[in-house]
């Protein structure tokens, strides 16, 4: 699997932790604070939920591998999740042209 290397802070994220879950909330940086509109839906990319730190694609790929749940919005972040095999294109929803994915990884 090849993920393009980048030093840009293209992804904004926050990890929400509980006893059993590390939920990665991540989005393309340019979407933070935006209200996305689709046909019958609106989606607010809330900085309180998504924004704590920024990183590049390589860094977020490492983090995605250790978080057991995720809420992802944006073309870049969803593309990374697809390349890593965490989500599939069949399981995406779109708000306008922006992909959104959620995942949970169950361990035995």
N, C-alpha and C positions, 0 to 999 in steps of 0.2 A: 504494500500500500504506500503510495507516495502522496504526501501533503506538501504543497508548495511552502517554501521557507519565506518568512517575512519578519522584519523587525518592527513593522508598523503595529500600533495598538488598535487593531481592527475590531477586536471583540471586547465588549463590556460585560462584566459578570459579577455575580454575588453567589456565594455558597451559603445556603440555609441549612443549618445542622440541627438534628434532633438525635435521640438515642440510637436509632437504627437507620437513619437516613441522612445522606448528604445530597441535598437537592441543588443541582446546578441551574441557576437562572442565568441564561446567557443570550446576548443579542448582538447584532451588528452595531457597532458604536454609533453610527449615524442615525439609528432608529430611537435612541434613548430620548424619552420625553415626547415622542411623536404619537399622534392619534392616527392609526391606520383605518382606512375605510374599505369595506368590501361591498358586496351586493346588499346584504341585509344585516351586516355586522360591523361593529367598530371594535378596535383593540387598542388600548392605551398601553404603550411600552413604558410602564411606570418606573421612574428612577429608584423609588424606594424598594422595589422588588429586584430590579436587574442591575443597578449600578452600585458597585463598591470598588471594583478595580478594573483596569484595562490590561489587555495582553495581546500577544500576537497569535497567529494560527497554531504554531508549534506548541506554545504554552497551553492553550486551551485544549488541544488534542490530548495532552498528558493528563490534564485535569478531568476531562470527560471519561477517561479510562478508570478513574478512581471514585467518581461520584456514582451512586447507584440510582439516581433519579435525575431527570432534567426537564426543563421547560425552555425551549429554544425558539427564537424568532429572528428571521433574517436569512437572506440568501447565503451569506458566507458561513454562518454557524451551522445551518442545516446541511450545507454541502459537506462540511467536515464530519458531521455525525453520520451521514450516508457513507462517506469513504471509510469511516472506521467500522461500519456495520452495526452501529447502534440503533439507527432508524432506517426505514426503507421509504422510497418515494411513494409507495402505496399507502403509507400511514400518515401522510402529510395533509394538513388543511391549509388553505390559502386565504389570507385576508387581502383582497385585491390580488396583487402579484407577489405578495410576500409570504414565503412558506413559514409554517409554524409546526413544531413537533414537540411531543412530550414522550418521555420514556421512563421506564422503571426496570431495573435489573434485579431479578429475584435470585438470591443465593440459597443453595440447599444447606 
